[in-house]
Amino acid sequence: MVRRPINFFETGGIIQPLASITRNPIGKRISCIYSGLNIFKLEYIGTLMHTRQRERSEVRARLEAGASLLMLAPRRIGKTWLMNEVKSDLAKANWNCFFVDLEGLQTEREFLVALCREIERSRDLKQRIGTRLKQALNQIMSADDAGLVVNAQQLDPRTYLEALIESLDGEERPTVILIDEISLFMLERASKDADGAKTLLYLLRKLQQRFKGVRWFLTGSVGLDAVARRFGIEGALVDFEIFPLEPFDRDAARSFAELPENQPAASPFTFEDGAFDFMVDEIGWLSPYYLRLVTSKIRPSQQQPGGSGRSQCRQQDVEAAMNELLQPAYRSMFSTYREHIRKNFEPAQSDRLQLLLGKLSETARGETSATLLAAAHASSPTLTLSELRADLRALVSDGFILSTDERWTFRSGLLRRYWLEYEV
C-alpha cells in the first residue's frame, strides 16, 4: 500500500485517508482508516488554533464593512502567511484579489508597474473592465490579443493605475489589493527621496478615498506607521484602520508546534507534561518562526517502540534543541536581525541600538530606562532620556524587545541568548 502525503483539514497531516475520516466530538484526535487491515491515528491538539481563524474573520469583516487596513506586527510573526490566507478566504467569497510583494523592488515605477501587471494578469477581468478602461484612458489599449499593457514610453503608470482602480471600482464584485513589504520599500524610498515617498503614499490615500469599492490591506516587516512618523508623513495613513497581529497564545502555539510538518519526519512527538511550558517560557515570543526553529530540532529521548504513534518530548529534549540552535552552524538563522539594524537605521542610531541590545541580552530580567541610559552615556554622553525612549520604541516596533513593569526585555529568550553569544 502506498501512502501519499497531503494536507487535509488544514492540519498539515502526512497520511492519505482512503476510506473514511472521523473526528471525536471535542476535536482532539483525527483517525484515518485505510483500506485493508492497517489503522493509523494522527494526534491533533486543539481545533486548528494555529490557523488564526479569529484574525482572518476579523480582517474579512472589516474589509466587508469598507475599511482599508494597515497590519502592524513585529518581525517573524506570520504576517505574510496571514495575508495569503485572507486572500484565499476572500477569493472563495468571490472577491477580486490582487497580491503584490514589494521585496526587492527599488523604485516607485517598479512598484506601480508590478501592481498594474498583477491587476492585468486576470484575463476574465480584462474582459469585464476593458470597456470602462477604454473610456477612462481612450487610446491605451494594445492592438493585439494580449489585452491591457503598461507601455512605459507612452503612459505614466500613476495614470494607468488610477484608471485600473477606477475600473475595478465599477465592478459588482468587491476588490482588495494586498501589498506585502510596503514598509521596507517605503523606508528605502524615503531614505533617498522623502518627498517622493510622501507623494507615493498620498497617491495610495487618494485612490483609497476616491474609489470606495476597492479596499487595501498593507503590511511589512517593520511598522509603516513608524516609517511615516520618522519622515513626517503620518497624514497619508490616517484613513487606514490599524490591525495589530499578536503572537500565538499557548493553545495556538501548541497546535502549531505539534503539527507533523514542524517536527522531524523520522521522530514525530507530543509534549510530556511540563516540556511544552518549559519551551514556551524559554522562547518567550510565540511566533511561528521561533516555534518551528525549536520543534524542528527536537529529538525525543523517549521513543515509541516499533515506530507506533508519537514519541514523548521531555524538557531536556527541548533544552538540547535550543542549545543546538545556538551553535555556530545556525548563526545565519538569526543574522537578519543584525542586518535589519545596520540597513534600516542611520549609523549613529544603529550603533546605539546595538549597544542597547547588548546590555539587554545580559539578563533575562531586562533593564530599566535608567540603567540603559547610563550604559548609553558611555558612548553617547549627550543622549537624552527622550532620545533613549525613541530608540527603545524603535526596537519594540521591530520585534526585538518589549516593555513590562517598567523594564525592557528581549521578546524572545532564544534571540537574547543568541545576541549574548554572538553580537556582544
C-alpha positions as CSV (number, residue, x, y, z in Angstrom):
1,M,0.0,0.0,0.0
2,V,1.3,3.5,-0.9
3,R,0.8,6.4,1.4
4,R,0.8,9.7,-0.3
5,P,1.4,12.8,1.8
6,I,-1.2,15.5,1.6
7,N,-2.7,18.3,3.7
8,F,-6.2,17.8,5.0
9,F,-8.5,19.7,7.4
10,E,-5.6,22.3,7.3
11,T,-3.7,20.2,9.8
12,G,-0.7,19.5,7.7
13,G,-1.4,15.8,8.0
14,I,1.1,13.4,6.5
15,I,-1.2,10.4,5.7
16,Q,-3.6,9.8,3.0
17,P,-7.1,8.7,4.0
18,L,-8.5,6.1,1.6
19,A,-11.8,5.0,3.2
20,S,-13.1,7.4,5.8
21,I,-12.1,10.1,8.3
22,T,-13.7,10.5,11.7
23,R,-13.2,13.1,14.4
24,N,-14.3,12.8,18.0
25,P,-16.7,15.4,19.4
26,I,-14.1,17.6,21.0
27,G,-11.8,17.7,18.1
28,K,-8.8,16.3,19.9
29,R,-7.9,13.4,17.6
30,I,-8.4,12.6,14.0
31,S,-8.5,8.9,13.0
32,C,-7.7,7.9,9.4
33,I,-8.9,4.5,8.4
34,Y,-7.3,2.9,5.4
35,S,-8.5,0.2,3.1
36,G,-7.0,-3.1,4.2
37,L,-6.2,-4.0,7.8
38,N,-4.0,-1.1,8.9
39,I,-5.4,1.7,11.0
40,F,-3.3,4.8,11.7
41,K,-4.1,7.7,14.1
42,L,-2.8,11.2,13.8
43,E,-2.7,13.1,17.1
44,Y,-4.2,16.6,16.7
45,I,-4.2,19.1,19.6
46,G,-6.9,21.8,19.7
47,T,-9.2,22.8,16.9
48,L,-7.0,24.4,14.3
49,M,-6.0,27.1,16.7
50,H,-2.8,27.9,14.8
51,T,-4.7,28.8,11.6
52,R,-5.8,32.2,13.1
53,Q,-9.4,31.8,12.2
54,R,-10.4,34.6,14.5
55,E,-8.0,37.1,13.0
56,R,-9.0,36.1,9.4
57,S,-12.6,36.5,10.3
58,E,-12.0,40.0,11.8
59,V,-10.0,41.1,8.7
60,R,-12.7,39.9,6.4
61,A,-15.4,41.6,8.4
62,R,-13.5,44.9,8.4
63,L,-12.9,44.8,4.7
64,E,-16.5,43.9,4.0
65,A,-17.5,46.9,6.1
66,G,-15.5,49.1,3.7
67,A,-12.3,49.6,5.7
68,S,-8.7,49.5,4.4
69,L,-6.3,48.0,6.8
70,L,-2.7,48.5,7.9
71,M,-1.5,45.4,9.7
72,L,1.1,46.1,12.4
73,A,3.2,43.4,14.0
74,P,6.9,42.7,14.8
75,R,9.0,40.5,12.6
76,R,8.7,36.7,12.2
77,I,5.1,36.6,13.4
78,G,3.4,35.3,10.2
79,K,2.1,38.5,8.6
80,T,2.7,37.3,5.0
81,W,1.1,33.9,5.8
82,L,-2.0,35.6,7.2
83,M,-2.2,37.9,4.3
84,N,-2.2,35.0,1.8
85,E,-4.9,33.1,3.9
86,V,-7.1,36.2,3.8
87,K,-6.6,36.4,0.1
88,S,-7.7,32.8,-0.2
89,D,-10.7,33.3,2.0
90,L,-11.9,36.4,0.1
91,A,-11.3,34.7,-3.3
92,K,-13.6,32.0,-2.2
93,A,-16.2,34.6,-1.4
94,N,-16.0,36.0,-5.0
95,W,-13.8,39.0,-4.3
96,N,-11.3,40.3,-6.8
97,C,-8.0,39.8,-5.0
98,F,-4.6,41.2,-6.1
99,F,-1.4,40.5,-4.2
100,V,1.9,42.3,-4.6
101,D,5.1,41.6,-2.7
102,L,7.5,44.6,-2.9
103,E,10.5,42.8,-1.6
104,G,13.4,43.5,-3.9
105,L,11.7,46.4,-5.7
106,Q,13.7,49.6,-5.7
107,T,11.8,52.4,-7.4
108,E,8.3,53.9,-7.4
109,R,7.9,52.9,-11.0
110,E,8.8,49.3,-10.3
111,F,6.1,49.3,-7.6
112,L,3.4,50.8,-9.8
113,V,4.2,48.6,-12.8
114,A,4.2,45.5,-10.6
115,L,0.7,46.4,-9.2
116,C,-0.7,47.2,-12.7
117,R,0.6,43.9,-14.0
118,E,-0.9,42.0,-11.1
119,I,-4.3,43.5,-12.0
120,E,-3.8,42.9,-15.7
121,R,-3.0,39.3,-15.4
122,S,-6.6,38.3,-14.9
123,R,-8.0,37.6,-18.5
124,D,-11.5,37.4,-17.1
125,L,-11.1,40.8,-15.5
126,K,-9.7,42.3,-18.8
127,Q,-12.9,41.2,-20.5
128,R,-15.1,42.8,-17.8
129,I,-13.4,46.1,-17.3
130,G,-12.0,46.7,-20.8
131,T,-14.8,49.0,-21.9
132,R,-14.6,51.1,-18.8
133,L,-10.8,51.3,-19.1
134,K,-11.1,52.5,-22.6
135,Q,-13.5,55.1,-21.6
136,A,-11.1,56.2,-18.9
137,L,-7.9,56.3,-21.0
138,N,-9.1,56.3,-24.6
139,Q,-6.1,55.1,-26.6
140,I,-4.0,53.0,-24.2
141,M,-5.3,49.5,-25.2
142,S,-2.8,47.3,-27.2
143,A,-3.8,46.3,-30.7
144,D,-3.1,42.6,-30.2
145,D,-4.9,40.0,-28.2
146,A,-2.8,40.5,-25.1
147,G,-5.3,43.0,-23.8
148,L,-4.1,45.7,-21.4
149,V,-0.5,46.7,-21.5
150,V,1.6,49.1,-19.4
151,N,3.6,51.0,-22.0
152,A,6.5,52.7,-20.3
153,Q,7.1,55.0,-23.3
154,Q,3.5,56.2,-23.7
155,L,1.8,56.2,-20.3
156,D,2.6,57.3,-16.8
157,P,2.0,54.2,-14.5
158,R,0.3,56.5,-12.0
159,T,-2.3,57.5,-14.5
160,Y,-2.7,53.9,-15.7
161,L,-3.0,52.6,-12.1
162,E,-5.7,55.2,-11.3
163,A,-7.6,54.1,-14.4
164,L,-7.4,50.4,-13.4
165,I,-8.6,51.2,-9.9
166,E,-11.5,53.3,-11.2
167,S,-12.5,50.4,-13.5
168,L,-12.3,47.9,-10.6
169,D,-14.4,50.3,-8.5
170,G,-17.2,49.9,-11.1
171,E,-17.3,46.1,-10.5
172,E,-20.2,44.5,-8.7
173,R,-17.7,42.2,-7.0
174,P,-15.7,43.9,-4.2
175,T,-11.9,44.2,-4.7
176,V,-9.0,44.0,-2.2
177,I,-5.4,44.9,-3.0
178,L,-2.9,43.2,-0.7
179,I,0.6,44.7,-0.5
180,D,3.4,43.0,1.4
181,E,6.7,44.5,2.5
182,I,5.4,48.0,1.8
183,S,7.1,49.4,4.9
184,L,10.6,48.4,4.0
185,F,10.0,49.6,0.5
186,M,8.8,53.0,1.7
187,L,11.7,53.2,4.2
188,E,14.2,52.7,1.4
189,R,12.4,55.2,-0.8
190,A,12.1,57.8,2.0
191,S,15.8,57.5,2.9
192,K,16.7,58.5,-0.7
193,D,13.8,60.8,-1.5
194,A,11.4,61.7,1.3
195,D,9.3,63.9,-1.0
196,G,8.9,61.1,-3.5
197,A,7.9,58.6,-0.8
198,K,5.3,61.1,0.6
199,T,3.9,61.6,-2.9
200,L,3.5,57.9,-3.4
201,L,1.8,57.3,0.0
202,Y,-0.6,60.2,-0.8
203,L,-1.4,58.6,-4.1
204,L,-2.5,55.5,-2.3
205,R,-4.5,57.6,0.0
206,K,-6.2,59.4,-2.9
207,L,-7.1,56.1,-4.5
208,Q,-8.4,54.7,-1.3
209,Q,-10.6,57.8,-0.6
210,R,-11.9,58.1,-4.2
211,F,-12.7,54.5,-5.0
212,K,-14.6,53.0,-2.1
213,G,-15.3,49.7,-3.8
214,V,-11.5,48.9,-3.7
215,R,-10.1,48.1,-0.3
216,W,-6.4,48.0,0.6
217,F,-4.6,45.7,3.0
218,L,-1.0,46.6,3.8
219,T,1.8,45.1,5.9
220,G,5.5,44.7,6.1
221,S,8.5,43.7,8.2
222,V,8.6,47.0,10.1
223,G,5.8,49.2,11.0
224,L,4.7,51.5,8.2
225,D,3.4,53.8,10.9
226,A,6.9,54.1,12.3
227,V,8.4,54.9,8.9
228,A,5.7,57.6,8.4
229,R,6.5,59.1,11.8
230,R,10.2,59.1,11.1
231,F,9.8,61.1,7.9
232,G,6.8,63.3,8.9
233,I,4.3,61.7,6.5
234,E,1.8,60.2,9.0
235,G,-1.1,62.1,7.4
236,A,-1.0,59.7,4.5
237,L,-2.1,56.8,6.7
238,V,-4.9,58.4,8.7
239,D,-7.6,56.6,6.7
240,F,-6.2,53.2,7.2
241,E,-7.6,51.2,10.2
242,I,-4.9,49.6,12.3
243,F,-5.0,45.9,12.7
244,P,-2.4,44.6,15.2
245,L,-1.3,41.0,14.8
246,E,-0.3,39.4,18.1
247,P,1.8,36.3,18.7
248,F,0.2,32.9,19.3
249,D,-1.3,32.2,22.6
250,R,-0.3,29.0,24.3
251,D,-3.1,26.9,22.8
252,A,-2.4,28.1,19.3
253,A,1.4,27.6,19.8
254,R,0.9,24.0,21.0
255,S,-1.4,23.3,18.0
256,F,1.3,24.7,15.7
257,A,4.2,23.0,17.4
258,E,2.6,19.6,17.2
259,L,2.0,19.7,13.5
260,P,4.0,16.9,11.9
261,E,5.3,19.3,9.3
262,N,7.0,21.3,12.0
263,Q,8.8,18.3,13.5
264,P,11.5,15.9,12.4
265,A,9.9,13.5,9.9
266,A,11.6,10.5,11.5
267,S,10.5,11.2,15.1
268,P,7.2,13.0,15.4
269,F,6.3,13.7,19.1
270,T,3.9,15.1,21.6
271,F,5.0,17.1,24.6
272,E,5.3,15.4,28.0
273,D,3.8,17.3,31.0
274,G,5.9,20.4,31.7
275,A,8.0,20.2,28.5
276,F,5.8,22.4,26.4
277,D,5.5,25.0,29.2
278,F,9.3,25.0,29.5
279,M,9.7,25.6,25.8
280,V,7.1,28.5,25.9
281,D,9.0,30.1,28.9
282,E,12.3,29.8,27.1
283,I,11.2,31.1,23.8
284,G,9.0,33.8,25.3
285,W,7.9,35.2,21.9
286,L,5.5,32.7,20.5
287,S,5.9,33.4,16.8
288,P,5.7,30.6,14.2
289,Y,9.3,31.2,13.2
290,Y,10.8,30.6,16.6
291,L,8.4,27.7,17.4
292,R,9.3,25.9,14.1
293,L,13.0,26.6,14.7
294,V,12.9,24.7,18.0
295,T,10.5,21.9,17.2
296,S,12.3,21.0,14.1
297,K,15.4,20.3,16.2
298,I,13.8,18.3,18.9
299,R,14.9,14.6,19.1
300,P,12.7,12.9,21.6
301,S,14.6,10.8,24.1
302,Q,11.5,8.7,24.9
303,Q,10.9,6.9,21.6
304,Q,7.8,4.8,21.0
305,P,8.6,1.2,20.5
306,G,8.3,-0.1,16.9
307,G,7.6,3.3,15.5
308,S,3.9,3.2,16.6
309,G,2.3,6.5,17.5
310,R,4.2,9.6,18.5
311,S,7.2,9.7,20.9
312,Q,7.2,11.9,24.1
313,C,9.3,15.1,24.2
314,R,10.8,15.8,27.6
315,Q,12.1,19.1,29.0
316,Q,15.7,18.0,28.4
317,D,14.9,17.4,24.7
318,V,13.7,21.0,24.4
319,E,16.8,22.3,26.1
320,A,19.0,20.2,23.8
321,A,17.3,21.6,20.7
322,M,17.7,25.2,21.9
323,N,21.4,24.6,22.6
324,E,21.9,23.1,19.2
325,L,20.3,26.2,17.6
326,L,22.9,28.4,19.4
327,Q,25.8,26.6,17.7
328,P,27.8,28.5,15.1
329,A,26.3,26.4,12.3
330,Y,22.9,28.1,12.9
331,R,24.0,31.7,13.3
332,S,22.6,32.6,9.9
333,M,19.1,31.9,11.2
334,F,19.4,35.0,13.3
335,S,21.5,37.2,11.1
336,T,18.6,39.1,9.6
337,Y,18.1,40.9,12.9
338,R,21.6,42.3,12.9
339,E,21.3,43.2,9.2
340,H,18.0,44.9,9.8
341,I,19.5,47.3,12.3
342,R,22.5,48.0,10.1
343,K,20.5,48.5,6.9
344,N,17.5,50.5,8.2
345,F,18.9,53.0,10.7
346,E,21.4,55.8,10.4
347,P,24.9,54.7,11.6
348,A,24.9,56.6,14.9
349,Q,21.4,55.2,15.8
350,S,22.4,51.8,14.6
351,D,25.4,51.8,17.0
352,R,23.2,52.8,19.9
353,L,20.6,50.1,19.2
354,Q,23.4,47.5,19.1
355,L,24.7,48.8,22.4
356,L,21.2,48.7,24.0
357,L,20.6,45.1,22.8
358,G,23.9,44.1,24.1
359,K,23.1,45.4,27.5
360,L,19.6,43.9,27.5
361,S,21.0,40.5,26.5
362,E,23.0,40.2,29.7
363,T,20.0,39.1,31.8
364,A,16.6,37.6,31.1
365,R,15.0,40.2,33.6
366,G,16.0,43.1,31.3
367,E,16.9,46.6,32.4
368,T,15.2,49.9,33.4
369,S,15.4,53.0,31.3
370,A,17.8,54.5,33.9
371,T,20.3,51.7,33.7
372,L,20.1,51.7,29.9
373,L,20.7,55.5,29.8
374,A,23.7,55.1,32.0
375,A,25.1,52.4,29.7
376,A,24.4,54.5,26.5
377,H,26.2,57.5,28.0
378,A,29.5,55.6,27.8
379,S,29.5,56.2,24.0
380,S,26.8,58.9,23.6
381,P,27.2,61.2,26.6
382,T,24.7,63.8,25.4
383,L,21.9,61.3,24.7
384,T,18.7,62.4,26.5
385,L,16.0,60.2,28.1
386,S,13.6,61.2,25.4
387,E,16.0,60.1,22.7
388,L,16.7,56.8,24.5
389,R,13.0,56.1,24.7
390,A,12.7,56.7,20.9
391,D,15.4,54.2,20.3
392,L,13.7,51.7,22.6
393,R,10.3,52.2,20.9
394,A,12.0,51.5,17.5
395,L,13.3,48.2,18.9
396,V,9.8,47.4,20.2
397,S,8.2,48.2,16.8
398,D,10.7,46.0,15.0
399,G,10.1,43.0,17.3
400,F,13.3,42.9,19.3
401,I,12.1,43.9,22.8
402,L,9.1,44.7,24.9
403,S,8.3,46.7,28.0
404,T,6.9,45.1,31.1
405,D,6.6,46.6,34.5
406,E,8.9,49.5,33.6
407,R,11.6,47.1,32.4
408,W,12.8,46.5,28.9
409,T,13.4,42.8,27.9
410,F,14.0,40.8,24.8
411,R,10.8,39.4,23.3
412,S,12.5,36.1,22.6
413,G,14.7,34.3,25.1
414,L,16.2,32.4,22.2
415,L,17.1,35.6,20.4
416,R,18.5,37.0,23.7
417,R,20.8,34.0,24.1
418,Y,22.0,34.3,20.5
419,W,22.7,38.1,20.9
420,L,24.7,37.5,24.1
421,E,26.7,34.7,22.5
422,Y,27.5,36.3,19.1
423,E,26.7,40.0,19.0
424,V,28.1,41.5,22.3
